[in-house]
Amino acid sequence: MNSLNRRQFLKRTSAAAAATLAVLPHMQAQAQAAKSGFKLKYLTGSAMYGELPIDVVIAETPKTGAKHLDVWPRKHGAQREQMDEIGHDKVAELLKQHDVKLEVTTRYDLGPFKLQDEFAVLKKFGGSIIVTGGKGQAGLTGEELKKAVKQFAEELKPHLVKAGEYGITIAVENHGKNLIESPDSIKWLAEFGGDLPLGIDLAPYHLPQDPEQLAGLIRTLGSKLSILLAWQYGMGCMKPMPKDEELQQMPGRGKLDFVPLVKALKDINFQGYTEIFMHPTPRGIPILPTAQETTAEIVRAKEYLDGCAAKV
């Protein structure tokens, strides 16, 4: 082999080796994911698209890698109001056209004690979860907190019984400045719910950004965990900031390592939904200027979470 041919041979061999090394981690991740058999079941939140039309949101949902939709009302979205405006039959047609199921409605606006009419609406679409907030004094600790959470659970029981008649779970999200805010309050609420259809919509954003602590909470909740909001604190969401800073709330962008959380989901054989989420400022706008850009960002976060699943 002359020197020129040898140089060409070595160059081509090096390029081929580099290409193999570039795709190897992806191939390994795919193999690990296939071996573990654990996959996240994704739920697309309409609030990620602000107040864009519901037909646009439904059409984008399969592109995010999800088959299930969570419909939000104002001020975070407007699709729940749009459902009533265009008619539920039309919404059903759009869902069927795009092979999407309306699985969840988020109704903080109604609160936990005024969901009766929503049961019938969600049942019409074959959905199974209504997300709402807790009710009671914020800032309590210790026995005082435990007593207040127990009282809230008792007040909620008649509504849970009615939800059960419709085959629906009421999932309470932990939220800042709310009775259901701390890890203790979340654990107690799940416990006091007993066998009634009371679930937890877990929002890591509102909790200490400690991945092991969050993973421990997931394991404690077990089957009571209905939805994991894949949402971290990042740099917050309560004031205007450059978009790259605001997007730090998204999985794979901020500092929170989701691998321990996903490992905990695998450990409990999580059957619920993972909803990739963040809040823009002001509320009611898409997280990025267009539906297409918003979808692309959700897909990026999904790929990060799928990578976490491959590691566990």
PyMOL commands that set and color helices and strands:
alter all, ss='L'
color gray80, all
select helices_A, chain A and resi 3-36+46-48+54-64+79-86+88-97+116-124+142-165+183-192+204-206+211-224+243-249+259-267+291-311
alter helices_A, ss='H'
color red, helices_A
select strands_A, chain A and resi 43-45+68-71+101-106+129-133+169-173+198-202+225-230+273-276
alter strands_A, ss='S'
color yellow, strands_A
deselect
rebuild
show_as cartoon
